[in-house]
Amino acid sequence: MQIAPRTPQSVLIAWLPVEEPDLTVGPTLFAERRVLAVPTDHELTRRTSISLEAVSHFQHVDALSTPGYWYDSYVPSHTRAGSPIERGPTVRTLDEILTLTSTGEVVTLFPDHMIRYSVRPDIAYVPVRDMSALPYAMVWHTESETEPIRALAQTVRDLGPVETRR
């Protein structure tokens, strides 16, 4: 008895946009508001929310290991009014980002889920009121698309995006 090799059936949930030609972007599952991580003693913690313009007054990390267009969707290079958002130290891990943030060297834009999953006594999260929510969608390698992946994508389309609220 011969067993046929299995085709990988992997789906990634990633924030958009995804522009690689060998990847298929499926339906959006949800979108999360943006928050700014700052040290707990930072001047911005006295506000209930902040604007992207206020965010631009502080240095951010740079993540050179990601595609430029992708990182720009996460941390724009400029505000809508044209103010530059300065990027500073290059980081490779979340721990590096959180350490630099906690020391006040940088501030960091994150999706809202960080409030739940990266609770630290030395970091506070402030909502950013004028940034669009960060959309997350199903993504898969186009050549590896299978019937189960198509069925899952159709189910997600039928159900529509999940509302995330705080």
Secondary structure, 3 states (H helix, E strand, C coil): CCCCCCCCCCCEEEECCCCCCCEEEEEEEEEECEEEEEECCCHHHHCCCECHHHHCCCCEEECCCCCHHHHHHHCCCECCCCCECCEEEECCCHHHHHHHHHCCCCCEEEECCHHHHCCCCCEEEEEECCCCCEEEEEEEEHHHCCHHHHHHHHHHHHHCCECCCC
